[in-house]
Amino acid sequence: MSRRCAIEAFDHIPGPRVVCGVGSLARLGALAQGLGATRALVVTDAGIASAGILERALHSLRAADIPPVIYDRVRPNPSSDDVAATADHARETASIDLIVGLGGGSAMDCAKAANFILTNGGVMSDYWGYGKAGGAMLPSIGVPTTAGTGSEAQSYALISDPETHRKMACGDLNARFRAVILDASLTTTMPFSVTAATGMDAIAHAVESYVSTKANPMSRLYAREAFALLDSSFERALTAPDDIDARAAMLLGAHYAGAAIENSMLGAAHASANPLTARHGVPHGAAVGLMLPHVVAYNEARLAGRYDGLAAPGGAALRARVEALRSAADMPTCLRDHGVALDDLDELAELATDEWTGKYNPRPLTGRDFRNLYEAAL
């Protein structure tokens, strides 16, 4: 007669190779060589180019005799149109055998998404879901320049539909970066507003993945360490942007939070934040920062003790800490500050109910529950 095991069952697939350290961008060329690259597509944005980071990456690739093909027109929250333009540029320029995503979450998502199109054809909506790439995909390297999305740790590319602005989560294990470079020196050029928005997003990732219905011992391990690093370094990164130790802790914390998402999922804070961005243009970090304390309170009301393993003990203490961090980031504290009105809440609630992340929230939500969350945040 078998006994029930106290350890939860889980299926963990180890993530990409992680090269972490100040100055580690210089290793990009060697990593590309190790993946057999002869020509690399570098997907980035104009801001990374103007900051001088792109040139550092190109220097490393050229030193390794790997000619780069550059696409530097990625826009925030890339749509399927951006992905198509990236793939078209790669096809028209040269035959490439490696993709480098260099930048924030938008650049890395666009790089992963272009990999689908370049190797398997079709359009981005064909890959909405998981495991829909029928053929092999190109090896790729992720180089985050912000401490926020954790996209470099995930097999999903989040791409917006250009008409509905709804985010499509397109995932495949082969789309995951084969190697990741975490170089904190790349994040010191982030202005206060970007540090604030991306940091708050990473904090929400850690909190939500910790209590997701798909959470398991591995994901909670990542989430706990992520929250500890982010909680202890966020305010220093905001007030002393050249503090390399704070920047390094934020970057590693964001990566761990991304790994936690990869091994679990998110929850209602992201489900309620996405419609705020799509319909009212609220920056994603500000949107999750607004909704997260209310979601924590909602969950804790029925699931007392669920957050106890995080650095902040208990839901009430965690909510207060998130609000304090949001204040340090100088973010609005209510939806009215973003122009959201009472009459908007029904539509927002309907949209939030359809968001895939909400289905993994530890306490189920109806449309009425989402509306109550928005009303509490109004």
Contacts in CASP RR format, 6 or more apart in sequence:
PFRMAT RR
TARGET T0000
AUTHOR 0000-0000-0000
METHOD contacts of the structure
MODEL  1
MSRRCAIEAFDHIPGPRVVCGVGSLARLGALAQGLGATRALVVTDAGIAS
AGILERALHSLRAADIPPVIYDRVRPNPSSDDVAATADHARETASIDLIV
GLGGGSAMDCAKAANFILTNGGVMSDYWGYGKAGGAMLPSIGVPTTAGTG
SEAQSYALISDPETHRKMACGDLNARFRAVILDASLTTTMPFSVTAATGM
DAIAHAVESYVSTKANPMSRLYAREAFALLDSSFERALTAPDDIDARAAM
LLGAHYAGAAIENSMLGAAHASANPLTARHGVPHGAAVGLMLPHVVAYNE
ARLAGRYDGLAAPGGAALRARVEALRSAADMPTCLRDHGVALDDLDELAE
LATDEWTGKYNPRPLTGRDFRNLYEAAL
7 217 0 8 1.000
8 216 0 8 1.000
8 217 0 8 1.000
9 216 0 8 1.000
10 216 0 8 1.000
10 217 0 8 1.000
10 218 0 8 1.000
10 219 0 8 1.000
10 263 0 8 1.000
12 216 0 8 1.000
12 218 0 8 1.000
12 263 0 8 1.000
13 173 0 8 1.000
15 153 0 8 1.000
15 176 0 8 1.000
15 259 0 8 1.000
15 262 0 8 1.000
16 142 0 8 1.000
16 152 0 8 1.000
16 153 0 8 1.000
16 176 0 8 1.000
16 177 0 8 1.000
16 178 0 8 1.000
16 179 0 8 1.000
16 180 0 8 1.000
17 31 0 8 1.000
17 178 0 8 1.000
17 179 0 8 1.000
17 180 0 8 1.000
18 179 0 8 1.000
18 180 0 8 1.000
18 182 0 8 1.000
18 255 0 8 1.000
19 27 0 8 1.000
19 31 0 8 1.000
19 179 0 8 1.000
19 180 0 8 1.000
19 181 0 8 1.000
19 182 0 8 1.000
20 181 0 8 1.000
20 182 0 8 1.000
20 183 0 8 1.000
20 252 0 8 1.000
21 182 0 8 1.000
21 183 0 8 1.000
21 184 0 8 1.000
21 248 0 8 1.000
22 183 0 8 1.000
22 184 0 8 1.000
22 185 0 8 1.000
22 244 0 8 1.000
22 248 0 8 1.000
23 183 0 8 1.000
23 185 0 8 1.000
24 181 0 8 1.000
24 182 0 8 1.000
24 183 0 8 1.000
25 53 0 8 1.000
25 56 0 8 1.000
25 57 0 8 1.000
25 60 0 8 1.000
25 143 0 8 1.000
25 181 0 8 1.000
25 183 0 8 1.000
25 185 0 8 1.000
25 186 0 8 1.000
26 56 0 8 1.000
26 60 0 8 1.000
27 60 0 8 1.000
27 181 0 8 1.000
28 57 0 8 1.000
28 60 0 8 1.000
28 61 0 8 1.000
28 100 0 8 1.000
28 141 0 8 1.000
28 143 0 8 1.000
28 181 0 8 1.000
29 60 0 8 1.000
29 61 0 8 1.000
29 63 0 8 1.000
29 64 0 8 1.000
29 66 0 8 1.000
30 60 0 8 1.000
30 64 0 8 1.000
31 141 0 8 1.000
31 179 0 8 1.000
31 181 0 8 1.000
32 40 0 8 1.000
32 61 0 8 1.000
32 64 0 8 1.000
32 66 0 8 1.000
32 98 0 8 1.000
32 100 0 8 1.000
32 141 0 8 1.000
33 64 0 8 1.000
33 66 0 8 1.000
35 98 0 8 1.000
35 139 0 8 1.000
35 141 0 8 1.000
35 178 0 8 1.000
35 179 0 8 1.000
36 97 0 8 1.000
36 98 0 8 1.000
36 139 0 8 1.000
37 66 0 8 1.000
37 97 0 8 1.000
37 98 0 8 1.000
37 139 0 8 1.000
38 66 0 8 1.000
38 97 0 8 1.000
39 66 0 8 1.000
39 67 0 8 1.000
39 68 0 8 1.000
39 69 0 8 1.000
39 94 0 8 1.000
39 95 0 8 1.000
39 96 0 8 1.000
39 97 0 8 1.000
39 98 0 8 1.000
40 61 0 8 1.000
40 66 0 8 1.000
40 67 0 8 1.000
40 68 0 8 1.000
40 69 0 8 1.000
40 96 0 8 1.000
40 97 0 8 1.000
40 98 0 8 1.000
40 99 0 8 1.000
40 100 0 8 1.000
41 68 0 8 1.000
41 69 0 8 1.000
41 71 0 8 1.000
41 86 0 8 1.000
41 90 0 8 1.000
41 96 0 8 1.000
41 98 0 8 1.000
41 99 0 8 1.000
41 100 0 8 1.000
41 111 0 8 1.000
41 114 0 8 1.000
42 54 0 8 1.000
42 57 0 8 1.000
42 58 0 8 1.000
42 61 0 8 1.000
42 68 0 8 1.000
42 69 0 8 1.000
42 70 0 8 1.000
42 71 0 8 1.000
42 72 0 8 1.000
42 100 0 8 1.000
42 101 0 8 1.000
42 102 0 8 1.000
43 71 0 8 1.000
43 74 0 8 1.000
43 86 0 8 1.000
43 99 0 8 1.000
43 100 0 8 1.000
43 101 0 8 1.000
43 102 0 8 1.000
43 107 0 8 1.000
43 108 0 8 1.000
43 110 0 8 1.000
43 111 0 8 1.000
43 114 0 8 1.000
44 54 0 8 1.000
44 70 0 8 1.000
44 71 0 8 1.000
44 72 0 8 1.000
44 74 0 8 1.000
44 101 0 8 1.000
44 102 0 8 1.000
44 103 0 8 1.000
44 107 0 8 1.000
45 72 0 8 1.000
45 73 0 8 1.000
45 74 0 8 1.000
45 75 0 8 1.000
45 103 0 8 1.000
45 104 0 8 1.000
45 106 0 8 1.000
45 107 0 8 1.000
46 72 0 8 1.000
46 73 0 8 1.000
48 54 0 8 1.000
48 72 0 8 1.000
48 102 0 8 1.000
48 103 0 8 1.000
48 107 0 8 1.000
48 145 0 8 1.000
49 55 0 8 1.000
49 72 0 8 1.000
51 145 0 8 1.000
51 189 0 8 1.000
53 102 0 8 1.000
53 103 0 8 1.000
53 145 0 8 1.000
53 186 0 8 1.000
53 189 0 8 1.000
54 70 0 8 1.000
54 72 0 8 1.000
54 102 0 8 1.000
57 68 0 8 1.000
57 100 0 8 1.000
57 102 0 8 1.000
57 143 0 8 1.000
58 68 0 8 1.000
58 70 0 8 1.000
61 67 0 8 1.000
61 68 0 8 1.000
61 100 0 8 1.000
62 68 0 8 1.000
66 98 0 8 1.000
67 94 0 8 1.000
68 100 0 8 1.000
69 89 0 8 1.000
69 90 0 8 1.000
69 93 0 8 1.000
69 94 0 8 1.000
69 96 0 8 1.000
71 85 0 8 1.000
71 86 0 8 1.000
71 89 0 8 1.000
71 90 0 8 1.000
73 82 0 8 1.000
73 85 0 8 1.000
74 82 0 8 1.000
74 86 0 8 1.000
74 106 0 8 1.000
74 107 0 8 1.000
74 110 0 8 1.000
75 82 0 8 1.000
75 106 0 8 1.000
76 106 0 8 1.000
77 106 0 8 1.000
77 160 0 8 1.000
77 167 0 8 1.000
77 277 0 8 1.000
77 284 0 8 1.000
78 106 0 8 1.000
78 109 0 8 1.000
78 110 0 8 1.000
78 113 0 8 1.000
78 159 0 8 1.000
78 160 0 8 1.000
79 159 0 8 1.000
79 160 0 8 1.000
79 161 0 8 1.000
79 162 0 8 1.000
80 113 0 8 1.000
80 123 0 8 1.000
80 124 0 8 1.000
80 125 0 8 1.000
80 159 0 8 1.000
80 160 0 8 1.000
80 161 0 8 1.000
80 162 0 8 1.000
80 168 0 8 1.000
81 162 0 8 1.000
82 110 0 8 1.000
82 159 0 8 1.000
83 110 0 8 1.000
83 113 0 8 1.000
83 114 0 8 1.000
83 116 0 8 1.000
83 117 0 8 1.000
83 124 0 8 1.000
83 159 0 8 1.000
84 117 0 8 1.000
84 123 0 8 1.000
84 124 0 8 1.000
86 110 0 8 1.000
86 111 0 8 1.000
86 113 0 8 1.000
86 114 0 8 1.000
87 114 0 8 1.000
87 117 0 8 1.000
87 118 0 8 1.000
90 96 0 8 1.000
90 114 0 8 1.000
90 118 0 8 1.000
91 118 0 8 1.000
96 118 0 8 1.000
96 138 0 8 1.000
97 138 0 8 1.000
97 139 0 8 1.000
98 138 0 8 1.000
98 139 0 8 1.000
98 140 0 8 1.000
98 141 0 8 1.000
99 111 0 8 1.000
99 114 0 8 1.000
99 115 0 8 1.000
99 118 0 8 1.000
99 138 0 8 1.000
99 139 0 8 1.000
99 140 0 8 1.000
99 141 0 8 1.000
100 111 0 8 1.000
100 140 0 8 1.000
100 141 0 8 1.000
100 142 0 8 1.000
100 143 0 8 1.000
101 107 0 8 1.000
101 108 0 8 1.000
101 110 0 8 1.000
101 111 0 8 1.000
101 140 0 8 1.000
101 141 0 8 1.000
101 142 0 8 1.000
101 143 0 8 1.000
101 177 0 8 1.000
102 142 0 8 1.000
102 143 0 8 1.000
102 145 0 8 1.000
103 143 0 8 1.000
103 144 0 8 1.000
103 145 0 8 1.000
103 146 0 8 1.000
104 144 0 8 1.000
104 145 0 8 1.000
104 146 0 8 1.000
104 148 0 8 1.000
104 149 0 8 1.000
104 151 0 8 1.000
104 198 0 8 1.000
105 144 0 8 1.000
105 146 0 8 1.000
105 148 0 8 1.000
105 149 0 8 1.000
105 150 0 8 1.000
105 151 0 8 1.000
108 142 0 8 1.000
108 144 0 8 1.000
108 149 0 8 1.000
108 151 0 8 1.000
108 152 0 8 1.000
108 177 0 8 1.000
109 149 0 8 1.000
109 151 0 8 1.000
109 157 0 8 1.000
109 158 0 8 1.000
109 159 0 8 1.000
110 157 0 8 1.000
110 159 0 8 1.000
111 140 0 8 1.000
111 142 0 8 1.000
112 140 0 8 1.000
112 151 0 8 1.000
112 156 0 8 1.000
112 157 0 8 1.000
112 175 0 8 1.000
112 176 0 8 1.000
112 177 0 8 1.000
113 124 0 8 1.000
113 127 0 8 1.000
113 157 0 8 1.000
113 159 0 8 1.000
113 170 0 8 1.000
115 137 0 8 1.000
115 138 0 8 1.000
115 140 0 8 1.000
115 175 0 8 1.000
116 124 0 8 1.000
116 126 0 8 1.000
116 127 0 8 1.000
116 133 0 8 1.000
116 137 0 8 1.000
116 157 0 8 1.000
116 170 0 8 1.000
116 172 0 8 1.000
116 175 0 8 1.000
117 123 0 8 1.000
117 124 0 8 1.000
118 138 0 8 1.000
119 133 0 8 1.000
119 135 0 8 1.000
119 136 0 8 1.000
119 137 0 8 1.000
119 138 0 8 1.000
120 127 0 8 1.000
120 133 0 8 1.000
120 134 0 8 1.000
120 135 0 8 1.000
120 137 0 8 1.000
124 159 0 8 1.000
124 168 0 8 1.000
124 170 0 8 1.000
125 161 0 8 1.000
125 168 0 8 1.000
126 132 0 8 1.000
127 133 0 8 1.000
127 168 0 8 1.000
127 170 0 8 1.000
127 171 0 8 1.000
127 172 0 8 1.000
128 168 0 8 1.000
128 169 0 8 1.000
128 170 0 8 1.000
129 168 0 8 1.000
129 169 0 8 1.000
129 170 0 8 1.000
129 171 0 8 1.000
130 156 0 8 1.000
130 171 0 8 1.000
130 172 0 8 1.000
131 171 0 8 1.000
131 172 0 8 1.000
131 173 0 8 1.000
132 170 0 8 1.000
132 171 0 8 1.000
132 172 0 8 1.000
133 172 0 8 1.000
133 174 0 8 1.000
133 175 0 8 1.000
135 174 0 8 1.000
136 174 0 8 1.000
137 172 0 8 1.000
137 174 0 8 1.000
137 175 0 8 1.000
139 178 0 8 1.000
140 175 0 8 1.000
140 177 0 8 1.000
140 178 0 8 1.000
141 177 0 8 1.000
141 178 0 8 1.000
141 179 0 8 1.000
141 180 0 8 1.000
141 181 0 8 1.000
142 152 0 8 1.000
142 177 0 8 1.000
142 179 0 8 1.000
142 180 0 8 1.000
142 181 0 8 1.000
143 152 0 8 1.000
143 180 0 8 1.000
143 181 0 8 1.000
143 183 0 8 1.000
143 186 0 8 1.000
144 150 0 8 1.000
144 151 0 8 1.000
144 152 0 8 1.000
144 180 0 8 1.000
144 182 0 8 1.000
144 186 0 8 1.000
144 187 0 8 1.000
144 251 0 8 1.000
144 254 0 8 1.000
144 255 0 8 1.000
145 186 0 8 1.000
145 187 0 8 1.000
145 189 0 8 1.000
145 190 0 8 1.000
146 187 0 8 1.000
146 190 0 8 1.000
146 194 0 8 1.000
146 198 0 8 1.000
146 254 0 8 1.000
147 187 0 8 1.000
147 190 0 8 1.000
147 195 0 8 1.000
147 198 0 8 1.000
147 199 0 8 1.000
147 202 0 8 1.000
147 237 0 8 1.000
147 247 0 8 1.000
147 250 0 8 1.000
147 251 0 8 1.000
147 253 0 8 1.000
147 254 0 8 1.000
148 198 0 8 1.000
148 199 0 8 1.000
148 201 0 8 1.000
148 202 0 8 1.000
148 205 0 8 1.000
148 250 0 8 1.000
148 254 0 8 1.000
148 257 0 8 1.000
149 198 0 8 1.000
149 201 0 8 1.000
149 202 0 8 1.000
149 254 0 8 1.000
149 258 0 8 1.000
150 202 0 8 1.000
150 205 0 8 1.000
150 254 0 8 1.000
150 255 0 8 1.000
150 257 0 8 1.000
150 258 0 8 1.000
150 259 0 8 1.000
150 261 0 8 1.000
151 157 0 8 1.000
151 158 0 8 1.000
151 258 0 8 1.000
152 177 0 8 1.000
152 180 0 8 1.000
152 182 0 8 1.000
152 255 0 8 1.000
153 180 0 8 1.000
153 255 0 8 1.000
153 256 0 8 1.000
153 258 0 8 1.000
153 259 0 8 1.000
153 261 0 8 1.000
153 262 0 8 1.000
154 176 0 8 1.000
154 258 0 8 1.000
154 259 0 8 1.000
154 261 0 8 1.000
154 262 0 8 1.000
155 171 0 8 1.000
155 172 0 8 1.000
155 173 0 8 1.000
155 175 0 8 1.000
155 176 0 8 1.000
155 262 0 8 1.000
156 169 0 8 1.000
156 170 0 8 1.000
156 171 0 8 1.000
156 175 0 8 1.000
156 262 0 8 1.000
157 169 0 8 1.000
157 170 0 8 1.000
157 171 0 8 1.000
157 175 0 8 1.000
158 167 0 8 1.000
158 168 0 8 1.000
158 169 0 8 1.000
158 170 0 8 1.000
159 167 0 8 1.000
159 168 0 8 1.000
159 170 0 8 1.000
160 166 0 8 1.000
160 167 0 8 1.000
160 168 0 8 1.000
160 278 0 8 1.000
161 167 0 8 1.000
161 168 0 8 1.000
164 278 0 8 1.000
165 277 0 8 1.000
165 278 0 8 1.000
165 279 0 8 1.000
166 274 0 8 1.000
166 278 0 8 1.000
167 274 0 8 1.000
167 278 0 8 1.000
169 356 0 8 1.000
180 255 0 8 1.000
182 251 0 8 1.000
182 252 0 8 1.000
182 255 0 8 1.000
183 251 0 8 1.000
184 244 0 8 1.000
184 247 0 8 1.000
184 248 0 8 1.000
184 250 0 8 1.000
184 251 0 8 1.000
185 244 0 8 1.000
185 247 0 8 1.000
187 195 0 8 1.000
187 247 0 8 1.000
187 250 0 8 1.000
187 251 0 8 1.000
188 241 0 8 1.000
188 242 0 8 1.000
188 244 0 8 1.000
188 247 0 8 1.000
190 198 0 8 1.000
190 241 0 8 1.000
192 238 0 8 1.000
192 241 0 8 1.000
192 330 0 8 1.000
195 237 0 8 1.000
195 238 0 8 1.000
195 241 0 8 1.000
195 250 0 8 1.000
196 238 0 8 1.000
196 285 0 8 1.000
196 329 0 8 1.000
196 330 0 8 1.000
196 331 0 8 1.000
197 283 0 8 1.000
197 284 0 8 1.000
197 285 0 8 1.000
197 286 0 8 1.000
197 329 0 8 1.000
197 331 0 8 1.000
198 254 0 8 1.000
198 285 0 8 1.000
199 230 0 8 1.000
199 234 0 8 1.000
199 237 0 8 1.000
199 250 0 8 1.000
199 254 0 8 1.000
199 285 0 8 1.000
199 329 0 8 1.000
200 285 0 8 1.000
200 286 0 8 1.000
200 288 0 8 1.000
200 289 0 8 1.000
200 325 0 8 1.000
200 326 0 8 1.000
200 329 0 8 1.000
200 331 0 8 1.000
201 284 0 8 1.000
201 285 0 8 1.000
201 288 0 8 1.000
202 226 0 8 1.000
202 230 0 8 1.000
202 250 0 8 1.000
202 253 0 8 1.000
202 254 0 8 1.000
202 257 0 8 1.000
203 227 0 8 1.000
203 230 0 8 1.000
203 231 0 8 1.000
203 234 0 8 1.000
203 257 0 8 1.000
203 289 0 8 1.000
203 292 0 8 1.000
203 322 0 8 1.000
203 325 0 8 1.000
204 266 0 8 1.000
204 269 0 8 1.000
204 270 0 8 1.000
204 273 0 8 1.000
204 285 0 8 1.000
204 288 0 8 1.000
204 289 0 8 1.000
204 292 0 8 1.000
205 223 0 8 1.000
205 226 0 8 1.000
205 254 0 8 1.000
205 257 0 8 1.000
205 258 0 8 1.000
205 260 0 8 1.000
205 261 0 8 1.000
205 266 0 8 1.000
206 223 0 8 1.000
206 224 0 8 1.000
206 226 0 8 1.000
206 227 0 8 1.000
206 230 0 8 1.000
206 253 0 8 1.000
206 256 0 8 1.000
206 257 0 8 1.000
206 260 0 8 1.000
206 310 0 8 1.000
207 223 0 8 1.000
207 227 0 8 1.000
207 269 0 8 1.000
207 292 0 8 1.000
207 296 0 8 1.000
207 307 0 8 1.000
207 310 0 8 1.000
207 318 0 8 1.000
207 322 0 8 1.000
208 266 0 8 1.000
208 267 0 8 1.000
208 268 0 8 1.000
208 269 0 8 1.000
208 270 0 8 1.000
208 292 0 8 1.000
208 295 0 8 1.000
208 357 0 8 1.000
208 361 0 8 1.000
209 215 0 8 1.000
209 219 0 8 1.000
209 222 0 8 1.000
209 223 0 8 1.000
209 257 0 8 1.000
209 258 0 8 1.000
209 260 0 8 1.000
209 261 0 8 1.000
209 263 0 8 1.000
209 264 0 8 1.000
209 265 0 8 1.000
209 266 0 8 1.000
210 219 0 8 1.000
210 220 0 8 1.000
210 223 0 8 1.000
210 224 0 8 1.000
210 227 0 8 1.000
210 260 0 8 1.000
210 307 0 8 1.000
210 309 0 8 1.000
210 310 0 8 1.000
211 299 0 8 1.000
211 303 0 8 1.000
211 306 0 8 1.000
211 307 0 8 1.000
211 362 0 8 1.000
212 219 0 8 1.000
212 264 0 8 1.000
212 265 0 8 1.000
212 266 0 8 1.000
212 267 0 8 1.000
212 360 0 8 1.000
212 361 0 8 1.000
212 362 0 8 1.000
213 265 0 8 1.000
213 360 0 8 1.000
213 361 0 8 1.000
213 362 0 8 1.000
214 264 0 8 1.000
214 265 0 8 1.000
214 360 0 8 1.000
215 223 0 8 1.000
215 264 0 8 1.000
216 263 0 8 1.000
216 264 0 8 1.000
218 263 0 8 1.000
219 259 0 8 1.000
219 260 0 8 1.000
219 261 0 8 1.000
219 263 0 8 1.000
219 264 0 8 1.000
220 260 0 8 1.000
220 264 0 8 1.000
220 309 0 8 1.000
222 256 0 8 1.000
222 257 0 8 1.000
222 258 0 8 1.000
222 259 0 8 1.000
222 260 0 8 1.000
222 263 0 8 1.000
223 256 0 8 1.000
223 257 0 8 1.000
223 260 0 8 1.000
223 264 0 8 1.000
223 310 0 8 1.000
224 309 0 8 1.000
224 310 0 8 1.000
224 311 0 8 1.000
225 253 0 8 1.000
225 256 0 8 1.000
226 253 0 8 1.000
226 254 0 8 1.000
226 256 0 8 1.000
226 257 0 8 1.000
226 258 0 8 1.000
226 260 0 8 1.000
227 257 0 8 1.000
227 310 0 8 1.000
227 311 0 8 1.000
227 312 0 8 1.000
228 311 0 8 1.000
229 249 0 8 1.000
229 250 0 8 1.000
229 252 0 8 1.000
229 253 0 8 1.000
229 256 0 8 1.000
230 249 0 8 1.000
230 250 0 8 1.000
230 253 0 8 1.000
230 254 0 8 1.000
230 257 0 8 1.000
231 311 0 8 1.000
231 312 0 8 1.000
231 321 0 8 1.000
231 325 0 8 1.000
232 249 0 8 1.000
232 311 0 8 1.000
233 245 0 8 1.000
233 246 0 8 1.000
233 247 0 8 1.000
233 249 0 8 1.000
233 250 0 8 1.000
234 250 0 8 1.000
234 325 0 8 1.000
234 328 0 8 1.000
234 329 0 8 1.000
235 325 0 8 1.000
235 328 0 8 1.000
236 243 0 8 1.000
236 245 0 8 1.000
236 246 0 8 1.000
237 243 0 8 1.000
237 246 0 8 1.000
237 247 0 8 1.000
237 250 0 8 1.000
238 328 0 8 1.000
238 329 0 8 1.000
240 246 0 8 1.000
241 247 0 8 1.000
264 360 0 8 1.000
265 357 0 8 1.000
265 360 0 8 1.000
266 357 0 8 1.000
266 358 0 8 1.000
266 360 0 8 1.000
267 295 0 8 1.000
267 357 0 8 1.000
267 358 0 8 1.000
267 360 0 8 1.000
267 361 0 8 1.000
268 291 0 8 1.000
268 295 0 8 1.000
268 298 0 8 1.000
268 299 0 8 1.000
268 352 0 8 1.000
268 357 0 8 1.000
268 358 0 8 1.000
268 361 0 8 1.000
268 365 0 8 1.000
268 370 0 8 1.000
268 373 0 8 1.000
269 288 0 8 1.000
269 289 0 8 1.000
269 291 0 8 1.000
269 292 0 8 1.000
269 295 0 8 1.000
270 288 0 8 1.000
270 355 0 8 1.000
270 357 0 8 1.000
270 358 0 8 1.000
271 352 0 8 1.000
271 355 0 8 1.000
271 356 0 8 1.000
271 357 0 8 1.000
271 358 0 8 1.000
271 361 0 8 1.000
271 365 0 8 1.000
271 370 0 8 1.000
272 287 0 8 1.000
272 291 0 8 1.000
272 295 0 8 1.000
272 348 0 8 1.000
272 352 0 8 1.000
272 355 0 8 1.000
272 370 0 8 1.000
272 373 0 8 1.000
272 374 0 8 1.000
273 282 0 8 1.000
273 284 0 8 1.000
273 285 0 8 1.000
273 287 0 8 1.000
273 288 0 8 1.000
273 289 0 8 1.000
273 290 0 8 1.000
273 291 0 8 1.000
274 284 0 8 1.000
274 287 0 8 1.000
274 351 0 8 1.000
274 352 0 8 1.000
274 355 0 8 1.000
274 357 0 8 1.000
275 347 0 8 1.000
275 348 0 8 1.000
275 351 0 8 1.000
275 352 0 8 1.000
275 355 0 8 1.000
276 282 0 8 1.000
276 287 0 8 1.000
276 290 0 8 1.000
276 291 0 8 1.000
276 335 0 8 1.000
276 338 0 8 1.000
276 340 0 8 1.000
276 348 0 8 1.000
277 283 0 8 1.000
277 284 0 8 1.000
277 287 0 8 1.000
278 351 0 8 1.000
279 344 0 8 1.000
279 347 0 8 1.000
279 348 0 8 1.000
279 351 0 8 1.000
280 338 0 8 1.000
280 339 0 8 1.000
280 340 0 8 1.000
280 344 0 8 1.000
281 338 0 8 1.000
282 290 0 8 1.000
282 335 0 8 1.000
282 338 0 8 1.000
282 340 0 8 1.000
285 331 0 8 1.000
286 331 0 8 1.000
286 332 0 8 1.000
286 338 0 8 1.000
289 322 0 8 1.000
289 326 0 8 1.000
289 331 0 8 1.000
290 326 0 8 1.000
290 331 0 8 1.000
290 332 0 8 1.000
290 333 0 8 1.000
290 334 0 8 1.000
290 335 0 8 1.000
290 377 0 8 1.000
291 373 0 8 1.000
291 377 0 8 1.000
292 322 0 8 1.000
293 319 0 8 1.000
293 322 0 8 1.000
293 323 0 8 1.000
293 326 0 8 1.000
294 373 0 8 1.000
294 376 0 8 1.000
294 377 0 8 1.000
295 361 0 8 1.000
295 373 0 8 1.000
296 307 0 8 1.000
296 315 0 8 1.000
296 318 0 8 1.000
296 319 0 8 1.000
296 322 0 8 1.000
297 315 0 8 1.000
297 319 0 8 1.000
297 376 0 8 1.000
298 363 0 8 1.000
298 365 0 8 1.000
298 369 0 8 1.000
298 372 0 8 1.000
298 373 0 8 1.000
299 306 0 8 1.000
299 307 0 8 1.000
299 361 0 8 1.000
299 362 0 8 1.000
299 363 0 8 1.000
300 306 0 8 1.000
300 307 0 8 1.000
300 314 0 8 1.000
300 315 0 8 1.000
300 316 0 8 1.000
300 319 0 8 1.000
301 363 0 8 1.000
302 363 0 8 1.000
303 362 0 8 1.000
303 363 0 8 1.000
305 314 0 8 1.000
305 315 0 8 1.000
306 315 0 8 1.000
306 362 0 8 1.000
307 314 0 8 1.000
307 315 0 8 1.000
307 318 0 8 1.000
308 314 0 8 1.000
308 315 0 8 1.000
310 318 0 8 1.000
312 318 0 8 1.000
312 320 0 8 1.000
312 321 0 8 1.000
323 333 0 8 1.000
326 333 0 8 1.000
327 333 0 8 1.000
332 338 0 8 1.000
334 377 0 8 1.000
334 378 0 8 1.000
335 374 0 8 1.000
335 377 0 8 1.000
335 378 0 8 1.000
336 378 0 8 1.000
340 348 0 8 1.000
340 374 0 8 1.000
340 378 0 8 1.000
342 375 0 8 1.000
342 378 0 8 1.000
345 371 0 8 1.000
345 374 0 8 1.000
345 375 0 8 1.000
345 378 0 8 1.000
346 371 0 8 1.000
348 370 0 8 1.000
348 371 0 8 1.000
348 374 0 8 1.000
349 367 0 8 1.000
349 368 0 8 1.000
349 370 0 8 1.000
349 371 0 8 1.000
349 374 0 8 1.000
350 367 0 8 1.000
352 358 0 8 1.000
352 365 0 8 1.000
352 367 0 8 1.000
352 370 0 8 1.000
352 374 0 8 1.000
353 365 0 8 1.000
353 366 0 8 1.000
353 367 0 8 1.000
353 370 0 8 1.000
358 365 0 8 1.000
365 373 0 8 1.000
END
